[in-house]
Amino acid sequence: MRQFFRIALRYWRGETRWRAWALTAAVLLFVAAQTATAVGINRWNRVFFDALEKRDVAAVWTTTAWLPLLVVASALSVSGLVVSRMLLQTRWRENLTRRLAGWWIADQRYYRLGFLTKKQAAPEYRIAEDVRLAVEPLVELAIGLISAFVTAATFAAILWQVAGSAEVTLGATTIVIPSYMALAAVLYAALASLAAYLTGRPLVGLVSRKNETEAQFRAEMTRLRENAESIALIRGDADERNSAGESYGRVVAAWLKIVRQQGIIALVLNTNGALFPIVPLLLIAPKFLAGNVSLGAVVQVVAAFSAVQAALIWFVDNFVRLAEWFASVTRVDELVEELQALDVGTIMEKETQIGLGESDDGAIHLNNLSIAHSNGRIVVADATVTIEKGAKVLIAGESGSGKSTLIRALAGIWPWGSGSISVPAGQSIAFVPQKPYLPRGTLRSILLYPDSDRPVADEAIADALQRCGLGYLARRLDEEEEDWDRVLSGGERQRIAFARLLIQRPDIIVMDEATSALDEESQSSLLALFDDELAEATLISVGHRPGLEDYHDQKVTLERRPAGAHVTSRRLRKSLWRLFRSRSAANEDNRQDGE
């Protein structure tokens, strides 16, 4: 919990401290008001029942006249406490969620975290849900604990004053027990709390395990949805059904263990609930029968004893919630530890990481570049390559030789390795993966992503779509679509990526199997862009389809070896026939879109 509070309590420091302390003060004010009204109602009960015992009609009506004021005060204090509590919960959760989400998203930690730890399940769920389950109950539990402390102290004083002492005679010895009702309330609460602790302690681990299996089951269902088409095509329904059944079976098993433990806890709580109203009556009855206290005093003492008892057994009443809260805190803390470990590892390994620098000659330089997996295994060894400005470079090699990993290193999201990568300063870089990312929103925002607010004329966007064979989408630029990624086919998504390039005109373009979903003619049409509209851009392309060499003037080959792939580079000559064919394909695409 120390780790969790170290980051969570920052809400009371920094820019948000004034709001945090104002909400905290409001909560404490209404807690005090609620306690004051409870004391007032307790005092009213004594006066009212004393008046009933004496059959004093005037006193009964006078006392009754005060009741509406007490009810209004109680209602206002409770309402104020609810509003201030919910505001504190919402703002605290907002602060912690923004902090964790920002930490996770910044510097590609969301990407690198998956390589460093395999046990980290669903960090997005921990941020979205476990943060809520760690903050909201904590505010309620803290308010309950403060209220319990104030209530116990206040009503213990009432017990001390009203109930007085008890005399116990043993033979010829009389023992006087001062404030026996208050002592009895403390002793009873201690025994009940101990019983709850012993029976509820195993629940913490069980709830944590349940949350973990729930998160794994959700991840399994998400994976199924995201890969629905592939699974449907290979008829993987039966295997996926079995996998989902096994995953949910673990959820059920975790819940059954909780059910068994909850049954034991319920036995303790229900026993306490049955004894709760009886104990104070049994303790005060002898003094009432002896005529030492009035009926009103009995009612006041029983209510005060119940209030003290309820306050002191706060732990008993909230043990299940504490267990669930602690399980969520643990999951949030695990994410924090993983992020800290990632940052510490980045700092400690800087001397053995790939250095990212700037070149002053307009070229891209790979100097003694070795790329490793996060476990230290070398993937690419001692690569030294120069890519001149405007060059069109094809990266090739057998599957598993490290082509995509090299692209990640060029993007700066793969730090593991040694050597350096130097990129021209001030030049824009665009990365085109095999499956382009299409954010939710309009088609216009997708084409302009990640600079969606950039002003671009409709004609320029329509021309880009037309050139890439998507002219029929030009009329849908501002059409809201819940999920364009599912509406468009794989080939259309890759054409969208090329349309982005035409609109954004980056200086350096890095592609990883960016035409894998296209037929050969469409590929020829789009790659012709790098001889025409995008001729000035530097192109680095990963691919293995036949004929790609004709669209590039330099080829970097990765040859797999036990000590890491060996890298060679050679110049290429373009085929005149291929150039003629690609231009013809582009013209044909434009003619068809025009029709």
VENMO-V642145 format. One record per residue. N is the residue number from 1. RES is the residue in one letter. OMEGA is omega in whole degrees, 0 to 359 (none if undefined). Layout:
BEGIN
N/RES/OMEGA + N/RES/OMEGA
END
This chain:
BEGIN
1/M/181 + 2/R/179 + 3/Q/180 + 4/F/182 + 5/F/180 + 6/R/180 + 7/I/184 + 8/A/184 + 9/L/175 + 10/R/176 + 11/Y/180 + 12/W/176 + 13/R/178 + 14/G/187 + 15/E/184 + 16/T/190 + 17/R/183 + 18/W/178 + 19/R/182 + 20/A/182 + 21/W/177 + 22/A/178 + 23/L/178 + 24/T/179 + 25/A/179 + 26/A/179 + 27/V/181 + 28/L/179 + 29/L/182 + 30/F/173 + 31/V/178 + 32/A/179 + 33/A/179 + 34/Q/178 + 35/T/180 + 36/A/179 + 37/T/177 + 38/A/177 + 39/V/178 + 40/G/178 + 41/I/177 + 42/N/178 + 43/R/179 + 44/W/179 + 45/N/181 + 46/R/181 + 47/V/182 + 48/F/182 + 49/F/173 + 50/D/178 + 51/A/177 + 52/L/182 + 53/E/181 + 54/K/183 + 55/R/180 + 56/D/185 + 57/V/182 + 58/A/180 + 59/A/179 + 60/V/181 + 61/W/177 + 62/T/179 + 63/T/180 + 64/T/181 + 65/A/179 + 66/W/186 + 67/L/180 + 68/P/179 + 69/L/178 + 70/L/180 + 71/V/180 + 72/V/179 + 73/A/180 + 74/S/181 + 75/A/180 + 76/L/180 + 77/S/179 + 78/V/180 + 79/S/178 + 80/G/179 + 81/L/180 + 82/V/182 + 83/V/181 + 84/S/178 + 85/R/182 + 86/M/176 + 87/L/179 + 88/L/179 + 89/Q/183 + 90/T/183 + 91/R/179 + 92/W/178 + 93/R/179 + 94/E/181 + 95/N/183 + 96/L/180 + 97/T/178 + 98/R/182 + 99/R/182 + 100/L/180 + 101/A/178 + 102/G/178 + 103/W/182 + 104/W/184 + 105/I/185 + 106/A/174 + 107/D/177 + 108/Q/178 + 109/R/178 + 110/Y/180 + 111/Y/186 + 112/R/181 + 113/L/180 + 114/G/179 + 115/F/185 + 116/L/183 + 117/T/179 + 118/K/182 + 119/K/182 + 120/Q/183 + 121/A/171 + 122/A/177 + 123/P/179 + 124/E/177 + 125/Y/180 + 126/R/179 + 127/I/186 + 128/A/188 + 129/E/184 + 130/D/175 + 131/V/177 + 132/R/181 + 133/L/177 + 134/A/185 + 135/V/186 + 136/E/177 + 137/P/181 + 138/L/178 + 139/V/180 + 140/E/180 + 141/L/179 + 142/A/177 + 143/I/179 + 144/G/180 + 145/L/178 + 146/I/178 + 147/S/180 + 148/A/180 + 149/F/181 + 150/V/181 + 151/T/180 + 152/A/181 + 153/A/184 + 154/T/185 + 155/F/172 + 156/A/177 + 157/A/177 + 158/I/177 + 159/L/180 + 160/W/185 + 161/Q/188 + 162/V/186 + 163/A/179 + 164/G/184 + 165/S/177 + 166/A/178 + 167/E/179 + 168/V/182 + 169/T/176 + 170/L/183 + 171/G/180 + 172/A/184 + 173/T/176 + 174/T/181 + 175/I/178 + 176/V/179 + 177/I/181 + 178/P/178 + 179/S/187 + 180/Y/180 + 181/M/178 + 182/A/178 + 183/L/179 + 184/A/178 + 185/A/179 + 186/V/180 + 187/L/180 + 188/Y/181 + 189/A/179 + 190/A/180 + 191/L/180 + 192/A/180 + 193/S/178 + 194/L/178 + 195/A/179 + 196/A/180 + 197/Y/183 + 198/L/181 + 199/T/185 + 200/G/182 + 201/R/179 + 202/P/184 + 203/L/182 + 204/V/180 + 205/G/181 + 206/L/179 + 207/V/178 + 208/S/178 + 209/R/178 + 210/K/179 + 211/N/179 + 212/E/180 + 213/T/176 + 214/E/180 + 215/A/179 + 216/Q/179 + 217/F/177 + 218/R/179 + 219/A/178 + 220/E/179 + 221/M/178 + 222/T/178 + 223/R/179 + 224/L/180 + 225/R/183 + 226/E/181 + 227/N/186 + 228/A/184 + 229/E/180 + 230/S/181 + 231/I/180 + 232/A/182 + 233/L/181 + 234/I/177 + 235/R/181 + 236/G/185 + 237/D/184 + 238/A/181 + 239/D/179 + 240/E/177 + 241/R/178 + 242/N/180 + 243/S/179 + 244/A/179 + 245/G/178 + 246/E/180 + 247/S/179 + 248/Y/175 + 249/G/176 + 250/R/176 + 251/V/180 + 252/V/180 + 253/A/179 + 254/A/179 + 255/W/180 + 256/L/177 + 257/K/177 + 258/I/180 + 259/V/179 + 260/R/181 + 261/Q/177 + 262/Q/177 + 263/G/178 + 264/I/179 + 265/I/180 + 266/A/178 + 267/L/179 + 268/V/183 + 269/L/181 + 270/N/175 + 271/T/177 + 272/N/180 + 273/G/179 + 274/A/182 + 275/L/188 + 276/F/183 + 277/P/187 + 278/I/186 + 279/V/181 + 280/P/178 + 281/L/180 + 282/L/183 + 283/L/183 + 284/I/184 + 285/A/181 + 286/P/181 + 287/K/178 + 288/F/180 + 289/L/178 + 290/A/179 + 291/G/182 + 292/N/179 + 293/V/179 + 294/S/177 + 295/L/177 + 296/G/178 + 297/A/178 + 298/V/180 + 299/V/180 + 300/Q/181 + 301/V/180 + 302/V/179 + 303/A/180 + 304/A/178 + 305/F/180 + 306/S/179 + 307/A/178 + 308/V/181 + 309/Q/180 + 310/A/179 + 311/A/184 + 312/L/177 + 313/I/175 + 314/W/180 + 315/F/180 + 316/V/184 + 317/D/186 + 318/N/185 + 319/F/180 + 320/V/178 + 321/R/177 + 322/L/179 + 323/A/179 + 324/E/178 + 325/W/182 + 326/F/178 + 327/A/178 + 328/S/176 + 329/V/180 + 330/T/181 + 331/R/176 + 332/V/181 + 333/D/178 + 334/E/178 + 335/L/178 + 336/V/180 + 337/E/179 + 338/E/178 + 339/L/177 + 340/Q/178 + 341/A/178 + 342/L/180 + 343/D/179 + 344/V/178 + 345/G/179 + 346/T/180 + 347/I/184 + 348/M/185 + 349/E/186 + 350/K/180 + 351/E/181 + 352/T/178 + 353/Q/176 + 354/I/180 + 355/G/178 + 356/L/182 + 357/G/180 + 358/E/177 + 359/S/182 + 360/D/181 + 361/D/178 + 362/G/182 + 363/A/175 + 364/I/184 + 365/H/168 + 366/L/185 + 367/N/179 + 368/N/186 + 369/L/172 + 370/S/181 + 371/I/183 + 372/A/169 + 373/H/180 + 374/S/178 + 375/N/176 + 376/G/182 + 377/R/183 + 378/I/178 + 379/V/178 + 380/V/186 + 381/A/168 + 382/D/179 + 383/A/175 + 384/T/185 + 385/V/174 + 386/T/179 + 387/I/184 + 388/E/178 + 389/K/180 + 390/G/180 + 391/A/176 + 392/K/191 + 393/V/176 + 394/L/175 + 395/I/185 + 396/A/180 + 397/G/181 + 398/E/181 + 399/S/179 + 400/G/181 + 401/S/175 + 402/G/182 + 403/K/181 + 404/S/178 + 405/T/176 + 406/L/178 + 407/I/179 + 408/R/178 + 409/A/177 + 410/L/179 + 411/A/180 + 412/G/181 + 413/I/177 + 414/W/187 + 415/P/189 + 416/W/180 + 417/G/180 + 418/S/185 + 419/G/185 + 420/S/174 + 421/I/180 + 422/S/182 + 423/V/180 + 424/P/181 + 425/A/174 + 426/G/180 + 427/Q/180 + 428/S/182 + 429/I/176 + 430/A/179 + 431/F/182 + 432/V/180 + 433/P/180 + 434/Q/177 + 435/K/183 + 436/P/178 + 437/Y/177 + 438/L/180 + 439/P/176 + 440/R/179 + 441/G/180 + 442/T/178 + 443/L/178 + 444/R/181 + 445/S/178 + 446/I/181 + 447/L/181 + 448/L/183 + 449/Y/8 + 450/P/179 + 451/D/189 + 452/S/182 + 453/D/182 + 454/R/180 + 455/P/178 + 456/V/182 + 457/A/178 + 458/D/181 + 459/E/180 + 460/A/179 + 461/I/180 + 462/A/178 + 463/D/179 + 464/A/177 + 465/L/180 + 466/Q/182 + 467/R/182 + 468/C/176 + 469/G/181 + 470/L/183 + 471/G/181 + 472/Y/178 + 473/L/185 + 474/A/181 + 475/R/182 + 476/R/185 + 477/L/185 + 478/D/179 + 479/E/179 + 480/E/177 + 481/E/185 + 482/E/184 + 483/D/177 + 484/W/182 + 485/D/179 + 486/R/180 + 487/V/183 + 488/L/177 + 489/S/179 + 490/G/178 + 491/G/178 + 492/E/178 + 493/R/179 + 494/Q/175 + 495/R/176 + 496/I/180 + 497/A/178 + 498/F/176 + 499/A/175 + 500/R/181 + 501/L/180 + 502/L/182 + 503/I/187 + 504/Q/178 + 505/R/179 + 506/P/179 + 507/D/181 + 508/I/181 + 509/I/179 + 510/V/184 + 511/M/178 + 512/D/181 + 513/E/189 + 514/A/180 + 515/T/186 + 516/S/182 + 517/A/184 + 518/L/173 + 519/D/187 + 520/E/180 + 521/E/178 + 522/S/177 + 523/Q/180 + 524/S/180 + 525/S/184 + 526/L/179 + 527/L/175 + 528/A/177 + 529/L/185 + 530/F/171 + 531/D/183 + 532/D/187 + 533/E/183 + 534/L/184 + 535/A/182 + 536/E/184 + 537/A/171 + 538/T/184 + 539/L/172 + 540/I/189 + 541/S/174 + 542/V/179 + 543/G/179 + 544/H/180 + 545/R/180 + 546/P/176 + 547/G/181 + 548/L/181 + 549/E/184 + 550/D/181 + 551/Y/182 + 552/H/178 + 553/D/177 + 554/Q/181 + 555/K/175 + 556/V/185 + 557/T/176 + 558/L/180 + 559/E/185 + 560/R/176 + 561/R/182 + 562/P/183 + 563/A/182 + 564/G/185 + 565/A/176 + 566/H/186 + 567/V/174 + 568/T/182 + 569/S/177 + 570/R/179 + 571/R/179 + 572/L/175 + 573/R/182 + 574/K/177 + 575/S/179 + 576/L/179 + 577/W/180 + 578/R/178 + 579/L/179 + 580/F/182 + 581/R/180 + 582/S/178 + 583/R/179 + 584/S/179 + 585/A/179 + 586/A/179 + 587/N/180 + 588/E/177 + 589/D/181 + 590/N/180 + 591/R/180 + 592/Q/179 + 593/D/179 + 594/G/177 + 595/E/none
END
